[in-house]
Amino acid sequence: MTNNLLKYKNMQIIKAKKLIWIDIKKPKEEDVEWLKKNFDLHPLVLKEILPPIDYPKLENYGNYLFITLFYPYFDRKTFSTLPFELDIIVGKNYLITLHYKDIVPLKAIFDRCNLYEDIREEYTDEGAVELLYRIIQGILSACFPKLSHIKQNIDEIEKAIYRKEYQQTVNKISLVKRDIIGFQRIITPQKLVLQKLVAEIPKIFGEKFIPYYHNLLSLYEQVRGILNTQSQTLNALDSTNQSLLTTRTNEIIKTLTIFSVIVFPLTLLAAIFGMNTTYLPFVGSPYDFWIISGIMVGATIFMLAIFKLKKWI
């Protein structure tokens, strides 16, 4: 721990030359009360901190911004992407982050700022607005390894399809679709927040930082574009797999149908000659078994010839 790091219950505080960064994990009512006493925050902001909310937002309160973003976290147990809420209150000389789960890129930036003075100065020399940029950039950049993981799964699905593992692939496709849908559900609504951020930043921090936040929008569009491409690719593979699976099922049904049609006359003949009647043709003659067997074989060859002529087999 450095001299720049202070701890208070579930709160960590980094003091830099131009700002103070307060990070609160699993905020409680006492944390909200502490913020109320030490910062001039609007009651609506304090009310938004607890409990967690389900949608991103951005509000301008004159001399600070209140931002809610969501970090896409991949859960290996459920094979799905879950939203981790991150609330940010940013003024000219302070930045407050509140979250209920560990957010990897946020923790990485916090630890670097805590451990390395040169990085702390680099990330904070323009004030809290630069640190905010670094945090959002870190969250967006952390999406790329997840996108690479999805691409790897899609590549494996493609190989499985062309190994004719159609049935097993159905389950794999459904799991990756679930992951992509969860990812899209988190990422897509945040575009409006980033667009609004570009508009609101100069009102408090000046126009100098507009290019930085335009860069965040470009990074966001890159993430969303890759994700949409992967979604379309997976849908195409799903359609291909369903078509091949349907074709295979049809071939099986066709084979069983042909077998049933061929067996039907044999079953009919066996039923006829098995009837308990006074007179049956060929029955009782010296070669009755061979005659009846010959009729059955002939019927089978006749049916096969018809199927071959019709190009059904």
Disulfide bonds with the S-S distance in Angstrom:
none
